[in-house]
């Protein structure tokens, strides 16, 4: 595998807001709190250990934290969603991400990859696991399921060195300690090979994988109750 580099096409941040559904057919026609609706950030922005300046999450149990400081999504995937999502709305932040990237996809990057970006250094910790809030944003109830099925999830970065980033900045790969664990492979094991305990065990032993994914995979190896994906996909708790 080559050593890829990518570009931050745009950066989005936003604090949690209370949203109201404008769809009369929404069976959960109730206000909901989310940090999903982010605005584009212009100019340099500070990146700390837990998030970008001006960014926040509504559910701090399942979002944010050291392993999920920055959410990234490849802009290359937009064209693949044109059949089910309005093309004119597929712009930076469409999937709730902070970094909208160009030149890197799930098959190009690995768990543990270390990138320099601006004056910061970031490391890939896990694939993104889309939830019901993204589905509700788009008023498409099974969107989280469709994203998992395709593997077009994006991923999270942890921050190894705080610094300043901005749109138009390149990400340069500095280190790849786990070349066998592409984000695409991690997605396949978590979501498509649920009965493959050997693969789950091997992935769970990757020391640079996020703590939540390690825990879920170890539970699977022990045949213990794992988080119900439908709760995350359609409403409820998730990892």
Backbone torsions as a table, in degrees:
resi	resn	phi	psi	omega
1	UNK	NA	135.2	179.2
2	UNK	-72.2	166.7	178.6
3	UNK	-95.6	102.0	-171.1
4	UNK	-81.2	161.2	168.7
5	UNK	-133.2	157.0	-178.0
6	UNK	-140.3	-178.7	-177.4
7	UNK	-130.1	137.9	170.6
8	UNK	-80.9	107.8	-179.1
9	UNK	-72.6	-40.1	174.9
10	UNK	-158.3	159.9	177.1
11	UNK	-121.6	135.8	179.3
12	UNK	-125.5	140.2	175.4
13	UNK	-137.5	160.5	176.9
14	UNK	-179.6	144.4	177.0
15	UNK	-93.0	158.4	-178.4
16	UNK	-57.8	140.5	176.8
17	UNK	-132.6	158.8	174.4
18	UNK	-91.5	121.7	-177.3
19	UNK	-108.9	151.9	177.7
20	UNK	-123.5	130.2	-179.6
21	UNK	-67.2	135.2	175.9
22	UNK	-104.4	16.3	179.9
23	UNK	-107.7	115.9	-177.0
24	UNK	-68.1	-18.1	-179.9
25	UNK	-89.3	0.1	179.8
26	UNK	-70.1	113.3	-178.5
27	UNK	-65.3	-18.4	179.2
28	UNK	-107.1	44.0	-174.7
29	UNK	-60.1	67.4	-174.5
30	UNK	-135.2	150.0	173.6
31	UNK	-60.2	148.8	178.7
32	UNK	-145.6	149.3	-177.3
33	UNK	-103.9	130.4	-176.1
34	UNK	-153.9	152.8	170.4
35	UNK	-104.5	18.3	-174.3
36	UNK	-70.4	-31.0	-175.8
37	UNK	-89.6	98.9	-175.0
38	UNK	-108.7	152.7	179.4
39	UNK	-107.9	155.2	-179.6
40	UNK	-71.1	135.2	178.5
41	UNK	-99.0	131.8	-179.1
42	UNK	-109.7	141.6	179.3
43	UNK	79.9	-179.6	-179.1
44	UNK	-62.7	143.1	178.9
45	UNK	-137.8	140.4	-177.0
46	UNK	-77.2	136.5	176.6
47	UNK	-114.6	113.7	178.6
48	UNK	-98.5	-174.8	-176.7
49	UNK	-64.2	-32.1	-174.6
50	UNK	-108.2	-18.8	179.4
51	UNK	-174.4	174.5	172.0
52	UNK	-79.9	151.5	176.9
53	UNK	-59.1	130.1	178.9
54	UNK	87.5	4.5	-179.3
55	UNK	-111.1	151.8	178.5
56	UNK	-163.9	168.3	-178.5
57	UNK	-124.6	147.1	179.3
58	UNK	-77.6	-37.0	-176.4
59	UNK	-109.9	94.1	-175.9
60	UNK	-78.6	-6.1	175.1
61	UNK	-76.4	-40.3	-172.6
62	UNK	-113.0	-6.5	178.4
63	UNK	-129.6	158.9	177.0
64	UNK	73.0	-169.1	-177.2
65	UNK	94.2	178.6	-174.2
66	UNK	-62.8	-36.5	-178.2
67	UNK	-81.9	-12.2	-176.6
68	UNK	-132.8	49.6	-176.0
69	UNK	-72.0	-36.0	-176.9
70	UNK	-137.0	131.1	175.5
71	UNK	-100.3	133.9	-178.3
72	UNK	-123.6	144.7	178.3
73	UNK	-141.7	135.4	-178.7
74	UNK	-77.3	129.2	177.5
75	UNK	-68.8	-19.1	177.8
76	UNK	-58.7	-23.8	-176.7
77	UNK	-78.8	-15.6	-175.3
78	UNK	-52.6	-46.5	-176.0
79	UNK	-61.8	-27.1	-178.7
80	UNK	-77.0	-12.6	178.6
81	UNK	-102.6	1.8	-175.0
82	UNK	-60.5	-27.1	-177.9
83	UNK	-73.6	-21.2	-175.8
84	UNK	-123.1	-14.9	179.3
85	UNK	-122.1	148.0	-178.7
86	UNK	-62.4	116.9	-176.1
87	UNK	-55.6	-35.6	-176.4
88	UNK	-70.6	-13.7	178.7
89	UNK	-100.7	-1.4	178.6
90	UNK	-86.2	87.7	-179.8
91	UNK	-132.6	-175.7	179.2
92	UNK	-55.7	131.5	-178.6
93	UNK	88.3	2.2	-177.5
94	UNK	-60.3	-27.6	-179.9
95	UNK	-109.3	23.4	177.5
96	UNK	75.2	13.5	-174.1
97	UNK	-84.1	157.3	173.3
98	UNK	-86.3	-48.1	178.9
99	UNK	-103.2	117.2	168.4
100	UNK	-93.9	117.7	-169.9
101	UNK	-104.3	162.6	174.3
102	UNK	-138.2	130.0	176.8
103	UNK	99.2	-4.4	178.4
104	UNK	-132.8	132.3	174.5
105	UNK	-131.4	177.8	-174.2
106	UNK	-59.8	-28.7	178.5
107	UNK	-81.7	-12.1	-177.2
108	UNK	-93.5	-21.3	-171.3
109	UNK	-120.9	160.5	-174.5
110	UNK	-128.1	155.5	170.6
111	UNK	-57.5	132.5	179.8
112	UNK	90.9	-7.8	177.8
113	UNK	-58.3	133.9	179.1
114	UNK	-109.6	125.8	180.0
115	UNK	-121.7	141.9	166.5
116	UNK	-90.6	138.9	178.4
117	UNK	-148.3	114.8	-171.7
118	UNK	60.1	-132.0	177.3
119	UNK	-96.8	6.6	-179.0
120	UNK	-100.8	163.9	173.0
121	UNK	-129.6	128.5	-177.3
122	UNK	-126.0	160.8	-178.2
123	UNK	-139.2	136.1	179.7
124	UNK	-72.5	129.2	-175.9
125	UNK	-110.5	-32.8	-179.1
126	UNK	-172.7	161.1	169.6
127	UNK	-66.7	156.0	171.5
128	UNK	-74.1	143.2	173.2
129	UNK	-113.1	102.3	-176.5
130	UNK	-64.3	146.5	-176.9
131	UNK	-125.2	-177.4	-175.8
132	UNK	-62.8	-23.0	-179.4
133	UNK	-68.8	-37.3	175.2
134	UNK	-65.4	-41.2	177.6
135	UNK	-61.7	-41.1	-178.8
136	UNK	-70.5	-34.7	176.5
137	UNK	-56.7	-42.9	-178.0
138	UNK	-90.2	-2.2	-178.2
139	UNK	54.4	44.5	177.9
140	UNK	-134.0	99.0	-165.9
141	UNK	-58.0	-34.1	-176.4
142	UNK	-101.3	20.0	-177.0
143	UNK	-61.4	-41.5	179.7
144	UNK	-60.3	-39.7	178.3
145	UNK	-64.0	-44.0	-179.5
146	UNK	-63.6	-39.3	179.2
147	UNK	-63.7	-44.8	178.1
148	UNK	-62.8	-40.2	-177.9
149	UNK	-62.5	-38.7	-179.0
150	UNK	-81.0	-23.4	-175.0
151	UNK	80.9	6.9	-179.0
152	UNK	-89.0	67.2	-168.6
153	UNK	-98.2	-24.1	-165.8
154	UNK	75.0	-167.7	-176.2
155	UNK	-157.7	173.6	177.6
156	UNK	-109.7	149.0	170.5
157	UNK	-111.6	141.8	161.1
158	UNK	-96.8	158.0	-176.0
159	UNK	-103.1	117.3	179.3
160	UNK	-88.5	-32.1	178.0
161	UNK	-142.1	121.6	178.0
162	UNK	-65.8	154.3	-179.6
163	UNK	-178.4	-157.3	-178.6
164	UNK	-121.8	136.1	179.2
165	UNK	-130.9	162.8	174.2
166	UNK	-159.8	162.3	178.9
167	UNK	-58.6	145.6	-179.4
168	UNK	88.3	-2.0	179.3
169	UNK	-83.7	141.3	177.2
170	UNK	-87.9	147.8	171.3
171	UNK	-101.7	126.6	-178.8
172	UNK	-116.3	125.9	-179.8
173	UNK	-68.5	124.4	179.5
174	UNK	-101.5	-34.0	-175.7
175	UNK	-155.1	145.2	177.5
176	UNK	-134.5	84.1	-176.1
177	UNK	-76.6	-18.1	-175.6
178	UNK	-130.6	66.4	-174.4
179	UNK	-64.3	-18.3	-179.2
180	UNK	-78.8	-13.8	-173.4
181	UNK	-111.4	73.0	173.6
182	UNK	-65.6	157.4	175.9
183	UNK	-60.1	-36.9	177.9
184	UNK	-61.9	-41.8	178.9
185	UNK	-66.0	-42.7	178.1
186	UNK	-60.7	-42.1	176.9
187	UNK	-60.5	-43.3	-177.5
188	UNK	-63.3	-42.6	-179.4
189	UNK	-67.7	-43.5	-177.3
190	UNK	-68.2	-42.4	-169.3
191	UNK	-107.0	-22.6	-174.2
192	UNK	-117.5	-13.5	179.9
193	UNK	-123.4	52.5	-174.2
194	UNK	-63.0	-22.6	-179.2
195	UNK	-96.0	-0.1	-178.9
196	UNK	-90.1	86.5	-176.0
197	UNK	-70.1	-29.9	179.0
198	UNK	-63.9	-46.3	178.2
199	UNK	-64.5	-40.1	179.1
200	UNK	-61.3	-41.6	-180.0
201	UNK	-64.9	-44.9	-179.1
202	UNK	-61.0	-45.2	-179.9
203	UNK	-66.3	-38.0	-178.5
204	UNK	-63.1	-23.2	-179.0
205	UNK	-85.4	-2.4	176.5
206	UNK	-69.7	112.9	-172.4
207	UNK	-68.2	-16.2	-177.4
208	UNK	-98.4	-1.0	173.5
209	UNK	-72.0	147.4	-179.0
210	UNK	-57.6	152.8	-179.0
211	UNK	-61.5	-37.3	-177.8
212	UNK	-67.4	-39.8	178.2
213	UNK	-70.4	-38.5	176.2
214	UNK	-58.5	-44.8	-179.1
215	UNK	-62.1	-47.9	-179.1
216	UNK	-60.4	-44.0	-178.8
217	UNK	-68.8	-36.0	177.5
218	UNK	-67.2	-36.8	174.5
219	UNK	-61.1	-41.4	179.8
220	UNK	-62.4	-41.5	179.8
221	UNK	-62.3	-33.1	-178.1
222	UNK	-90.8	5.1	-179.6
223	UNK	58.9	36.0	176.3
224	UNK	-98.4	163.1	-177.5
225	UNK	-61.8	124.6	177.1
226	UNK	-101.6	162.9	177.5
227	UNK	-55.2	137.3	179.1
228	UNK	-74.6	114.5	-177.3
229	UNK	-61.2	-27.3	-179.0
230	UNK	-67.5	-29.3	175.9
231	UNK	-63.7	-41.0	178.4
232	UNK	-72.1	-41.1	-174.3
233	UNK	-72.7	-35.4	-173.0
234	UNK	-117.4	-5.4	178.3
235	UNK	136.5	128.0	-178.4
236	UNK	129.2	-162.0	-175.8
237	UNK	-82.1	158.2	177.8
238	UNK	-159.4	165.4	-178.7
239	UNK	-101.2	NA	NA
